[in-house]
Amino acid sequence: MIHPTAIIHPGAVLGADCKIGPFCIIGPNVVLGDRVELISNVVIDGKTSIGDDSIVYPFAVLGVMSQDLKWQDEAAMTGLRIGKRCRIREYVTIHSGTPASDGTVIGDDCQIMVNAHVGHDCKVGNNVVMSNLVQVAGHVEIEDNVILSGGVAVLQFVRIGRNSFIGGMTGLANDVVPYAIYDGSPRGMYRTINRVGLQRHGFSAEDMQAIHIVYSAVFSKDQTEPLADRLKKIRREVKNNKYAMDAIDFVENRSKRGLSPNMFFRPEQKQ
């Protein structure tokens, strides 16, 4: 199932039943899992591996050397790992990691749509959707079940919490709390919990209420009391809910770039 116009380096490793379409180019350190399909005109280079049952559409470029000017030695690149059952659409670019990390990583069951870019050293979780023209800079971390709508731009080192939804054309320069909806241009802001997305993933009404209680404290209009004190007060109220405690952990421990300072939020708003 290899088209005669495809160029595959003898050092590349192809799993069982792979389909390599016309004009694809595969470099010497590439490893493809079973049943991987490259439609046509796909370029894969560097230390790149792609998991079973993934499909890559025309003109995608995967695993090439990053644009980070600090690291321009191709032999030093740390590679790209793409999980199982991913869908990489047309004109997507995903760059290799640099010596600053152990590589760029894309999890299982991800859908990365037309013209999206994932920069060097990013860590993307499972079941992440990136819509058309999403631009993710280097060292970004995206947790599981995140949806980024069309045209979202993410600054370096931002972390996006699990089960969050980012509205179209949003710019993210600060971390995004999990289970939330953010939108806004040029700077994305917290709007509310991601109720529809959470329902689809089996969250109960009690789960969503507990998360809302946490974010009522985090994004309260009354900023006279330190955030640590606000969280301490509500911790006892939500301590039996793992999702609320995860939200607190993100704010206290996992967020490195801080939260957006200008959030639109009304604590009295019903969720």
Steps between C-alpha positions, in 0.01 A plus 500: 500500500790734422455727198795485259556876522546493880857540629568293811845490657626144558543581868131578553286240678147437375245294690260247353250607235619862469380698199746748355348718228651689208797734550543438871852537645601303811834559671747248645396521867123479450294220656141442389267274694258248352240618250631858483386673183669792324259626234751682276773767498578449870849577631612324820856544625706505817458255788127467441265219600129475417267258680272234357197592287595866457441678171688798355351712223675675209775758549546442873862540618589311817810471715729742318749713693339769713516874440659561840814701416675378817514149359600461137687170509269253331676202658416636847124517443305280743225398261124479470267230635142482372257259664247253366190578292597862435373698202748752362333710231628698204797740537553426868853558630631340820865557587753284677594559860832659591758407766290711739259204539458132417311588182170626364213269597148461360271259688248245373177577311591859413353690206724777365329688219605697194795742528550445873851526643645335811840635599804331649494333841120514537317236700147430373273258686245249376180581310603859422339683208677788326284669238621675186784753535571431868853621575677349801843636590782302658492335844120522531325229705144401410323252725243237395164571330574862406335664198668799334275674249614655173778757505598458867854622570691370803813667639809305606489305830123538548319207663140421404305297755302188413144507365520868413356669192670795330285723277604597148771764444591503869851599601644318801792658682416356844402156626147366452332329794347156437130442433448857377403707198737777394467747217597853406734685268776596534501340847289202598300528822313256720126502425341205680536127551487282188159358586420334165845347467494371857156345454628319191781352709270378775538775762208520741315814606676470837839487329427813300369686802814416698720629216290816482548558872878488453498747211260729686783540749781518245333759274303693759460873438603554859878474481570653844563156651805306372422212266662248734264603777198479271593149392566392858146600597329298228735200508305338782174545311619319186760260642292194414484588130806395300434743216472801727817396679670459162396855411653627825817301433529657155473852641740435786756268345473436126455855375837659422408802288219611729135563419368784289470813718189633327233234524134569430322318778197567716486275809125545521452365147319168498683209341 
